[in-house]
Amino acid sequence: MRTLIVFALVGLGAQLVDGALGMAYGVTSTSLLLIAGVNPAAASASVHLAEVGTTLAAGASHWRFGNVDWKLVLKLGVPGAVGAFLGATVLSALATDSAAPIMSGILLALGVYILLRFSVSPPEVGSARVSPHRAKFLSPLGLLAGFIDASGGGGWGPVATPALLTAGKTAPRTVIGSVDTSEFLVAVAASGGFLLGLGSAVLDPWTIGGLFLGGVIAAPIAAWLVTRIPAPVLGTAVGGIIVFTNARTVLRALDLPGPATTAIYVLILAAWATAVTVAVRKLRATTAATERELVATS
């Protein structure tokens, strides 16, 4: 029961992040599982098995509110499923000692990407409710995102969502809804790959159940949270957390001397604080500009 409660809290926190940003459930929950000492392959497998349920619920909700472009779901999700199965197979074959720093390295890179994406370079905004992108763009994107998602314990949203948003051709609600819906295919394929590679004996039902339960509980809270905390500030804060937590595993694998490790931690914290400051200032500037426009038109 204690394990269920602990990992329900992990799932709760991860879903709060994902619901507010439209990404990072896998990255956040896998990072927390690694800190808790869970085997890297088992951590990714547990997250993806839990995501089979959470992504199904998310996809149904997005479909109900008209946020899904089914052609985009298939063109992105099918190659994503192939990439996820391959990623799960690769991670299952790695020894635990080798897999931990590799997974943390991938998660660290995704954390940096999330941090910069929300603090420095916000994406353009499109308006099309049906994506104009073709398979020659979506298939490689899905394949890469799916592989990173399974082998790194997360990454489907952080890779696929910004790529589509930055193109500035599709409405954000359609991008997020379609990416979330297609993630069900990725979660099923990754789960199948892990079950074939690891078997079910190494998986803890309490861990999987806790992640699922926490995610379900957090879904309505996340919907409220996104109306209270601006996405740029929350995304920058979460990106810094992911970078800091996974840097620890990478630095241990490199076996650097104590002073060098301390210096790197200080640099990470300084960069994180700077990014949050930039995000807040940009948000204030945007808000002020919007208010001036409203005054000018009134």
C-alpha positions as CSV (number, residue, x, y, z in Angstrom):
1,M,0.0,0.0,0.0
2,R,2.9,2.4,0.8
3,T,4.3,1.8,-2.7
4,L,1.0,2.5,-4.3
5,I,0.7,5.8,-2.4
6,V,4.3,6.9,-3.2
7,F,3.9,6.2,-6.9
8,A,0.5,7.7,-7.0
9,L,2.1,10.9,-5.8
10,V,4.7,10.5,-8.6
11,G,1.9,10.1,-11.2
12,L,0.0,13.0,-9.7
13,G,3.0,15.3,-10.1
14,A,3.8,14.1,-13.6
15,Q,0.2,14.5,-14.8
16,L,0.0,18.0,-13.3
17,V,3.0,18.9,-15.4
18,D,1.7,17.1,-18.5
19,G,-1.8,18.6,-18.2
20,A,-0.5,22.1,-17.8
21,L,2.1,21.9,-20.6
22,G,0.7,19.3,-23.0
23,M,3.9,17.3,-22.5
24,A,6.4,15.7,-20.1
25,Y,4.4,13.1,-18.2
26,G,6.9,10.4,-19.2
27,V,10.0,12.6,-18.7
28,T,8.9,13.8,-15.3
29,S,7.7,10.4,-13.9
30,T,10.7,8.4,-15.2
31,S,13.1,11.0,-13.7
32,L,11.3,10.5,-10.3
33,L,11.3,6.7,-10.6
34,L,15.1,6.7,-11.3
35,I,15.6,8.8,-8.2
36,A,13.6,6.2,-6.3
37,G,16.0,3.6,-7.4
38,V,13.8,1.8,-10.0
39,N,15.7,-0.1,-12.8
40,P,15.8,2.1,-15.9
41,A,14.1,-0.4,-18.2
42,A,11.5,-1.2,-15.5
43,A,10.9,2.5,-15.0
44,S,10.2,3.2,-18.7
45,A,8.1,0.0,-18.9
46,S,6.0,1.0,-15.8
47,V,5.5,4.5,-17.2
48,H,4.3,3.3,-20.6
49,L,2.0,0.6,-19.1
50,A,0.4,3.3,-17.0
51,E,0.2,5.6,-20.0
52,V,-1.9,3.1,-21.9
53,G,-4.7,4.0,-19.5
54,T,-3.9,7.7,-19.2
55,T,-3.5,8.4,-22.9
56,L,-6.7,6.5,-23.7
57,A,-8.5,8.8,-21.3
58,A,-6.8,11.9,-22.6
59,G,-7.5,11.0,-26.2
60,A,-11.2,10.4,-25.5
61,S,-11.4,13.8,-23.8
62,H,-9.7,15.6,-26.7
63,W,-11.9,13.8,-29.2
64,R,-15.0,14.9,-27.3
65,F,-13.9,18.5,-27.4
66,G,-13.0,18.4,-31.1
67,N,-9.2,18.7,-30.7
68,V,-8.3,15.6,-32.8
69,D,-7.2,15.4,-36.4
70,W,-7.4,11.6,-37.0
71,K,-5.2,11.7,-40.1
72,L,-2.5,13.4,-38.1
73,V,-2.9,10.8,-35.4
74,L,-2.4,8.0,-37.8
75,K,0.5,9.6,-39.8
76,L,2.3,10.4,-36.6
77,G,1.2,7.6,-34.3
78,V,1.9,4.5,-36.5
79,P,5.6,5.3,-37.2
80,G,5.8,6.4,-33.5
81,A,4.6,3.0,-32.5
82,V,7.3,1.4,-34.6
83,G,10.0,3.7,-33.1
84,A,8.7,3.0,-29.6
85,F,8.8,-0.8,-30.0
86,L,12.4,-0.5,-31.3
87,G,13.4,1.8,-28.4
88,A,11.9,-0.6,-25.8
89,T,13.8,-3.5,-27.4
90,V,17.1,-1.6,-27.2
91,L,16.6,-0.5,-23.6
92,S,15.5,-4.0,-22.5
93,A,18.8,-5.4,-23.9
94,L,21.0,-3.0,-22.0
95,A,22.5,-3.8,-18.6
96,T,21.3,-1.7,-15.7
97,D,24.6,0.0,-15.2
98,S,24.8,1.0,-18.8
99,A,21.2,2.0,-19.2
100,A,21.0,4.4,-16.2
101,P,23.4,7.1,-17.5
102,I,22.1,6.7,-21.1
103,M,18.5,7.2,-20.0
104,S,19.5,10.1,-17.7
105,G,21.4,11.7,-20.5
106,I,18.4,11.6,-22.8
107,L,16.2,12.9,-20.1
108,L,18.7,15.7,-19.3
109,A,18.7,16.7,-23.0
110,L,14.9,16.7,-23.0
111,G,14.9,18.8,-19.8
112,V,17.2,21.4,-21.5
113,Y,14.9,21.4,-24.5
114,I,11.8,22.0,-22.4
115,L,13.5,24.7,-20.4
116,L,14.6,26.6,-23.5
117,R,11.4,26.0,-25.4
118,F,9.3,27.7,-22.7
119,S,11.8,30.4,-21.6
120,V,13.7,31.6,-24.7
121,S,11.8,30.5,-27.9
122,P,8.1,30.2,-27.7
123,P,6.5,28.7,-30.8
124,E,4.5,30.4,-33.5
125,V,0.7,29.9,-33.3
126,G,-1.2,28.4,-36.2
127,S,-4.9,28.3,-36.7
128,A,-5.6,25.3,-39.0
129,R,-7.9,22.7,-37.4
130,V,-6.6,20.1,-39.9
131,S,-2.9,19.6,-40.2
132,P,-1.5,20.3,-43.7
133,H,1.7,18.2,-42.9
134,R,2.3,15.2,-45.1
135,A,3.7,11.8,-44.2
136,K,7.2,12.6,-45.4
137,F,7.4,15.1,-42.5
138,L,5.3,13.2,-39.9
139,S,6.7,9.7,-40.4
140,P,10.3,10.5,-39.5
141,L,9.2,12.8,-36.7
142,G,7.0,10.0,-35.2
143,L,9.7,7.4,-35.6
144,L,12.3,9.5,-33.9
145,A,9.9,10.7,-31.1
146,G,8.7,7.1,-30.5
147,F,12.2,5.8,-30.2
148,I,13.4,8.5,-27.8
149,D,10.2,8.1,-25.8
150,A,10.7,4.4,-25.1
151,S,14.5,4.3,-24.8
152,G,14.7,7.5,-22.7
153,G,11.6,6.8,-20.6
154,G,9.8,9.8,-22.1
155,G,9.9,12.3,-25.0
156,W,6.9,11.8,-27.2
157,G,5.4,15.1,-26.3
158,P,8.6,17.1,-25.9
159,V,9.8,16.0,-29.4
160,A,6.5,15.9,-31.4
161,T,4.5,18.8,-29.9
162,P,7.2,21.5,-30.3
163,A,8.1,20.4,-33.8
164,L,4.4,20.7,-34.9
165,L,3.8,24.0,-33.0
166,T,7.0,25.6,-34.2
167,A,5.9,24.9,-37.8
168,G,3.1,27.4,-37.1
169,K,0.6,25.7,-39.4
170,T,-1.8,23.9,-37.1
171,A,-3.9,25.2,-34.2
172,P,-2.2,24.4,-30.8
173,R,-5.4,22.7,-29.5
174,T,-5.3,20.4,-32.5
175,V,-1.6,19.7,-32.2
176,I,-1.8,18.9,-28.4
177,G,-5.0,16.9,-28.8
178,S,-3.7,14.8,-31.8
179,V,-0.2,14.2,-30.2
180,D,-1.9,13.1,-26.9
181,T,-4.2,10.8,-28.8
182,S,-1.5,9.3,-30.9
183,E,0.5,8.6,-27.8
184,F,-1.8,5.7,-27.0
185,L,-0.4,3.8,-30.0
186,V,3.1,4.6,-28.8
187,A,2.4,3.5,-25.2
188,V,0.8,0.2,-26.4
189,A,3.8,-0.6,-28.7
190,A,6.4,0.3,-26.1
191,S,4.6,-1.7,-23.5
192,G,4.6,-4.7,-25.8
193,G,8.3,-4.3,-26.5
194,F,9.1,-4.2,-22.8
195,L,7.0,-7.2,-22.0
196,L,8.7,-9.2,-24.7
197,G,12.2,-8.0,-23.6
198,L,11.8,-8.0,-19.8
199,G,8.8,-10.2,-19.1
200,S,6.2,-9.3,-16.6
201,A,8.0,-10.6,-13.5
202,V,10.3,-7.5,-13.1
203,L,7.3,-5.1,-13.2
204,D,5.6,-4.1,-10.0
205,P,1.8,-3.7,-10.3
206,W,1.8,-1.3,-7.3
207,T,4.2,1.0,-9.2
208,I,2.1,0.9,-12.4
209,G,-1.2,1.2,-10.6
210,G,0.1,4.1,-8.5
211,L,1.2,6.0,-11.6
212,F,-2.1,5.4,-13.3
213,L,-4.1,6.3,-10.2
214,G,-2.2,9.5,-9.6
215,G,-2.5,10.5,-13.3
216,V,-6.3,10.0,-13.3
217,I,-6.7,12.0,-10.0
218,A,-4.5,14.9,-11.4
219,A,-6.2,15.3,-14.7
220,P,-9.0,17.7,-13.5
221,I,-6.5,19.5,-11.2
222,A,-4.2,20.1,-14.1
223,A,-7.0,21.6,-16.1
224,W,-7.4,24.1,-13.2
225,L,-3.7,24.6,-12.8
226,V,-3.2,25.7,-16.4
227,T,-5.5,28.6,-15.8
228,R,-3.5,29.8,-12.8
229,I,0.2,29.3,-13.7
230,P,1.4,30.6,-17.0
231,A,2.9,27.8,-19.2
232,P,6.2,29.6,-19.9
233,V,7.0,29.9,-16.2
234,L,5.8,26.4,-15.3
235,G,7.6,24.8,-18.3
236,T,10.9,26.6,-17.4
237,A,10.6,25.5,-13.8
238,V,9.9,21.9,-14.7
239,G,12.7,21.8,-17.3
240,G,15.1,22.9,-14.7
241,I,14.0,20.2,-12.3
242,I,14.4,17.5,-14.9
243,V,17.9,18.8,-15.8
244,F,19.0,19.0,-12.2
245,T,17.7,15.5,-11.2
246,N,19.2,13.7,-14.2
247,A,22.5,15.6,-14.1
248,R,23.2,13.7,-10.8
249,T,23.2,10.3,-12.5
250,V,25.2,11.5,-15.5
251,L,27.9,13.1,-13.2
252,R,28.2,10.0,-11.1
253,A,28.7,7.9,-14.2
254,L,31.5,10.3,-15.4
255,D,33.1,10.0,-11.9
256,L,34.2,13.6,-11.8
257,P,36.0,15.0,-8.7
258,G,33.9,16.7,-6.0
259,P,34.9,20.3,-6.8
260,A,34.1,19.9,-10.5
261,T,30.7,18.3,-9.7
262,T,29.9,21.2,-7.3
263,A,30.8,23.7,-9.9
264,I,28.5,22.1,-12.5
265,Y,25.6,22.0,-10.1
266,V,26.1,25.7,-9.4
267,L,26.2,26.5,-13.1
268,I,23.0,24.5,-13.6
269,L,21.2,26.4,-10.8
270,A,22.4,29.7,-12.2
271,A,21.3,28.9,-15.7
272,W,17.9,27.7,-14.3
273,A,17.4,30.9,-12.3
274,T,18.3,33.0,-15.4
275,A,15.8,31.1,-17.6
276,V,13.0,31.5,-15.1
277,T,13.8,35.3,-14.9
278,V,13.7,35.5,-18.7
279,A,10.4,33.7,-18.9
280,V,8.8,36.0,-16.2
281,R,10.1,39.1,-17.9
282,K,8.8,38.0,-21.3
283,L,5.5,37.1,-19.8
284,R,5.2,40.5,-18.2
285,A,6.1,42.3,-21.5
286,T,3.6,40.3,-23.4
287,T,0.9,41.0,-20.8
288,A,1.7,44.7,-20.8
289,A,1.6,44.8,-24.7
290,T,-1.8,43.1,-24.7
291,E,-3.2,45.5,-22.1
292,R,-2.0,48.5,-24.2
293,E,-3.7,47.1,-27.3
294,L,-6.9,46.7,-25.4
295,V,-6.8,50.2,-24.1
296,A,-6.0,51.5,-27.6
297,T,-8.9,49.7,-29.2
298,S,-11.4,50.6,-26.4
